[in-house]
């Protein structure tokens, strides 16, 4: 963590801001890599009412980084240790925010779920994120692929 931002779990009142940040960063940094189908499917994922309900019930943990009152990054997991969102405001990229979010989420998962110590965290990395994940210890588990218009490389990393 850094002195100029903090990371914490979001509350229900911050859900819309978190999803809006993910959408904004997606469009600015990588949306151009996707066909309309992929963009629409990602938008549907962020807007899914069922996902919001799962979040409210504790099954979709979401943390965010804040610079003062401003939300500058978001990370979220589903299905146990599968990282499904990791987005950082472009202005704050390269300052350790993504690494802090990832570390916070890993610690959160390990502190609340027994038996995760020997499991793998998985992620379907966008083309933009591949090098970020490689530098943090993730390994490719398959070639780059496309599903429902979403371009990704499947990866995994041991949680401990």
C-alpha contacts under 8 A as a table, 3 or more apart, distances in Angstrom:
res1	aa1	res2	aa2	distance
1	X	5	X	7.24
1	X	6	X	6.59
1	X	7	X	7.40
1	X	96	X	7.61
1	X	97	X	7.57
1	X	100	X	5.46
2	X	5	X	5.64
2	X	6	X	6.90
2	X	96	X	7.71
3	X	6	X	7.46
4	X	67	X	6.26
4	X	68	X	7.88
5	X	65	X	6.45
5	X	66	X	5.32
5	X	67	X	4.48
5	X	68	X	6.82
6	X	65	X	5.45
6	X	66	X	5.35
6	X	67	X	6.78
7	X	63	X	6.80
7	X	64	X	5.53
7	X	65	X	4.23
7	X	66	X	6.30
7	X	100	X	7.31
7	X	101	X	6.68
7	X	104	X	7.21
8	X	63	X	5.37
8	X	64	X	5.71
8	X	65	X	6.62
8	X	104	X	7.83
9	X	61	X	7.48
9	X	62	X	5.86
9	X	63	X	3.99
9	X	64	X	6.16
10	X	13	X	7.95
10	X	14	X	5.95
10	X	15	X	7.11
10	X	62	X	6.08
10	X	63	X	5.41
10	X	64	X	6.26
11	X	14	X	5.54
11	X	15	X	6.91
12	X	15	X	5.45
12	X	56	X	6.90
13	X	16	X	7.33
14	X	17	X	5.31
14	X	18	X	6.16
15	X	18	X	5.13
15	X	19	X	6.26
15	X	52	X	7.91
16	X	19	X	5.22
16	X	20	X	5.98
17	X	20	X	5.01
17	X	21	X	6.09
17	X	71	X	7.76
18	X	21	X	5.16
18	X	22	X	6.37
18	X	64	X	7.43
18	X	71	X	7.49
18	X	73	X	7.92
18	X	74	X	6.29
19	X	22	X	5.07
19	X	23	X	6.22
19	X	46	X	5.85
19	X	47	X	7.70
20	X	23	X	5.08
20	X	24	X	6.05
21	X	24	X	5.09
21	X	25	X	6.12
21	X	71	X	7.83
21	X	72	X	7.69
21	X	73	X	7.36
21	X	74	X	7.58
21	X	87	X	7.59
21	X	89	X	7.29
22	X	25	X	5.36
22	X	26	X	5.99
22	X	73	X	7.96
22	X	74	X	7.00
22	X	85	X	7.64
22	X	86	X	7.77
22	X	87	X	5.62
22	X	88	X	7.80
23	X	26	X	5.04
23	X	27	X	6.19
23	X	43	X	7.04
23	X	46	X	7.65
24	X	27	X	5.28
24	X	28	X	6.17
25	X	28	X	5.04
25	X	29	X	5.73
25	X	30	X	7.74
25	X	87	X	6.49
25	X	88	X	6.88
25	X	89	X	6.02
25	X	90	X	6.86
26	X	29	X	5.48
26	X	30	X	5.33
26	X	31	X	5.44
26	X	87	X	7.61
27	X	30	X	5.89
27	X	31	X	4.33
27	X	32	X	7.13
28	X	31	X	6.56
29	X	32	X	7.75
29	X	90	X	7.61
29	X	128	X	7.79
30	X	33	X	5.57
30	X	34	X	7.54
30	X	128	X	6.64
31	X	34	X	5.57
31	X	39	X	6.61
32	X	35	X	7.68
34	X	37	X	7.67
34	X	38	X	5.56
34	X	39	X	6.22
34	X	149	X	6.81
34	X	150	X	6.78
34	X	151	X	7.05
35	X	38	X	5.48
35	X	39	X	6.51
35	X	149	X	6.36
36	X	39	X	5.08
36	X	40	X	6.03
36	X	149	X	7.63
37	X	40	X	5.21
37	X	41	X	6.10
37	X	148	X	6.81
37	X	149	X	5.09
37	X	150	X	7.91
38	X	41	X	5.12
38	X	42	X	6.14
38	X	148	X	6.13
38	X	149	X	3.70
38	X	150	X	4.66
38	X	151	X	7.74
39	X	42	X	5.26
39	X	43	X	6.21
39	X	149	X	7.47
39	X	150	X	7.64
40	X	43	X	5.04
40	X	44	X	6.15
41	X	44	X	5.03
41	X	45	X	6.25
41	X	148	X	7.01
41	X	149	X	7.36
41	X	150	X	7.69
42	X	45	X	5.06
42	X	46	X	6.45
42	X	150	X	7.63
43	X	46	X	5.19
43	X	47	X	6.21
44	X	47	X	5.03
44	X	48	X	5.83
45	X	48	X	5.28
45	X	51	X	7.74
46	X	51	X	7.93
47	X	51	X	8.00
48	X	51	X	5.30
48	X	52	X	6.57
49	X	52	X	4.99
49	X	53	X	6.26
50	X	53	X	5.01
50	X	54	X	6.21
51	X	54	X	5.01
51	X	55	X	6.16
51	X	60	X	7.40
52	X	55	X	4.94
52	X	56	X	6.24
53	X	56	X	5.02
53	X	57	X	6.29
54	X	57	X	5.06
54	X	58	X	6.32
54	X	59	X	5.10
54	X	60	X	5.81
55	X	58	X	5.15
55	X	59	X	5.44
55	X	60	X	4.40
55	X	61	X	6.26
55	X	62	X	7.70
56	X	59	X	7.57
56	X	60	X	7.89
57	X	60	X	7.89
58	X	61	X	6.20
59	X	78	X	6.85
59	X	79	X	7.80
60	X	76	X	6.69
60	X	77	X	5.79
60	X	78	X	5.20
60	X	79	X	7.91
61	X	76	X	5.55
61	X	77	X	5.78
61	X	78	X	7.31
62	X	74	X	7.00
62	X	75	X	5.72
62	X	76	X	4.28
62	X	77	X	6.89
63	X	74	X	5.80
63	X	75	X	5.42
63	X	76	X	6.37
63	X	101	X	7.07
63	X	104	X	7.79
63	X	105	X	7.00
64	X	71	X	6.63
64	X	72	X	7.29
64	X	73	X	5.35
64	X	74	X	4.33
64	X	75	X	6.32
64	X	101	X	6.94
65	X	71	X	5.86
65	X	72	X	5.51
65	X	73	X	4.91
65	X	74	X	6.43
65	X	97	X	6.97
65	X	101	X	6.84
66	X	69	X	6.12
66	X	70	X	5.35
66	X	71	X	4.47
66	X	72	X	5.48
66	X	73	X	7.19
67	X	70	X	5.19
67	X	71	X	6.47
67	X	72	X	6.51
71	X	74	X	7.94
72	X	88	X	5.81
72	X	89	X	5.13
72	X	92	X	6.91
73	X	86	X	7.38
73	X	87	X	5.45
73	X	88	X	4.05
73	X	89	X	5.92
73	X	97	X	6.94
73	X	98	X	7.18
73	X	101	X	7.53
74	X	85	X	6.97
74	X	86	X	5.56
74	X	87	X	5.35
74	X	88	X	6.51
74	X	101	X	7.04
75	X	83	X	7.39
75	X	84	X	7.60
75	X	85	X	5.01
75	X	86	X	4.29
75	X	87	X	6.61
75	X	101	X	6.02
75	X	102	X	6.92
75	X	105	X	7.18
76	X	83	X	5.94
76	X	84	X	5.77
76	X	85	X	4.98
76	X	86	X	6.74
76	X	105	X	7.45
77	X	80	X	6.81
77	X	81	X	6.14
77	X	82	X	5.25
77	X	83	X	4.40
77	X	84	X	5.30
77	X	85	X	6.92
77	X	105	X	7.81
78	X	81	X	6.57
78	X	82	X	5.39
78	X	83	X	6.63
78	X	84	X	6.46
79	X	82	X	5.97
80	X	109	X	7.92
81	X	109	X	7.15
81	X	120	X	7.09
81	X	121	X	4.81
81	X	122	X	6.48
82	X	121	X	5.58
82	X	122	X	4.70
82	X	123	X	5.72
83	X	86	X	7.39
83	X	121	X	7.04
83	X	122	X	6.13
83	X	123	X	5.05
83	X	124	X	7.81
84	X	123	X	6.44
84	X	124	X	7.35
86	X	98	X	7.05
86	X	101	X	7.71
86	X	102	X	7.77
87	X	98	X	7.24
88	X	92	X	6.61
88	X	93	X	6.05
88	X	97	X	6.94
88	X	98	X	6.33
89	X	92	X	5.50
89	X	93	X	6.43
90	X	93	X	5.15
92	X	95	X	5.96
92	X	97	X	7.07
93	X	96	X	7.30
93	X	97	X	6.85
93	X	98	X	7.48
94	X	97	X	7.42
96	X	99	X	5.21
96	X	100	X	6.08
97	X	100	X	5.03
97	X	101	X	6.14
98	X	101	X	5.09
98	X	102	X	6.16
99	X	102	X	5.14
99	X	103	X	6.09
99	X	136	X	7.93
100	X	103	X	5.11
100	X	104	X	5.98
101	X	104	X	5.10
101	X	105	X	6.14
102	X	105	X	5.21
102	X	106	X	6.23
103	X	106	X	5.15
103	X	107	X	6.19
104	X	107	X	5.19
104	X	108	X	6.04
105	X	108	X	4.95
105	X	109	X	6.14
106	X	109	X	5.18
106	X	110	X	6.15
106	X	159	X	6.91
107	X	110	X	5.11
107	X	111	X	6.00
108	X	111	X	5.25
108	X	112	X	6.35
109	X	112	X	5.39
109	X	113	X	5.87
109	X	116	X	7.62
110	X	113	X	5.58
110	X	114	X	6.99
110	X	116	X	6.09
110	X	117	X	6.71
111	X	114	X	7.64
113	X	116	X	6.18
114	X	117	X	7.60
115	X	118	X	6.84
115	X	119	X	7.60
116	X	119	X	5.07
116	X	120	X	7.93
116	X	159	X	7.20
117	X	159	X	5.93
117	X	160	X	5.73
118	X	158	X	6.84
118	X	159	X	6.69
118	X	160	X	6.85
119	X	158	X	6.02
119	X	159	X	6.03
120	X	156	X	5.92
120	X	157	X	5.23
120	X	158	X	4.38
120	X	159	X	5.53
121	X	156	X	5.43
121	X	157	X	5.26
121	X	158	X	6.13
121	X	159	X	5.86
122	X	154	X	7.35
122	X	155	X	5.60
122	X	156	X	4.25
122	X	157	X	6.55
123	X	154	X	5.99
123	X	155	X	5.33
123	X	156	X	6.29
124	X	152	X	5.40
124	X	153	X	5.38
124	X	154	X	4.42
124	X	155	X	6.14
125	X	128	X	7.70
125	X	129	X	5.65
125	X	130	X	5.76
125	X	133	X	7.74
125	X	152	X	5.07
125	X	153	X	5.11
125	X	154	X	6.28
125	X	155	X	7.07
126	X	129	X	5.35
126	X	130	X	6.54
126	X	151	X	6.19
126	X	152	X	4.64
126	X	153	X	6.57
127	X	130	X	5.60
127	X	151	X	7.16
127	X	152	X	6.25
127	X	153	X	7.22
128	X	131	X	7.53
129	X	132	X	5.20
129	X	133	X	6.31
130	X	133	X	5.35
130	X	134	X	6.20
130	X	153	X	7.36
131	X	134	X	4.96
131	X	135	X	6.13
132	X	135	X	5.38
132	X	136	X	6.63
133	X	136	X	5.11
133	X	137	X	6.49
133	X	138	X	5.31
133	X	139	X	7.93
134	X	137	X	5.28
134	X	138	X	4.91
134	X	139	X	6.27
135	X	138	X	7.36
137	X	157	X	6.10
138	X	155	X	5.93
138	X	156	X	5.15
138	X	157	X	4.55
139	X	155	X	5.27
139	X	156	X	5.51
139	X	157	X	6.38
140	X	143	X	7.26
140	X	153	X	6.79
140	X	154	X	5.86
140	X	155	X	4.30
140	X	156	X	6.64
141	X	153	X	7.87
141	X	154	X	5.53
141	X	155	X	5.09
141	X	156	X	6.73
142	X	153	X	6.72
142	X	154	X	5.80
142	X	155	X	7.39
143	X	153	X	5.99
143	X	154	X	7.27
144	X	151	X	7.07
144	X	152	X	5.46
144	X	153	X	4.23
144	X	154	X	7.15
145	X	151	X	5.73
145	X	152	X	5.51
145	X	153	X	6.20
146	X	149	X	5.91
146	X	150	X	5.24
146	X	151	X	4.35
146	X	152	X	6.20
147	X	150	X	5.22
147	X	151	X	6.72
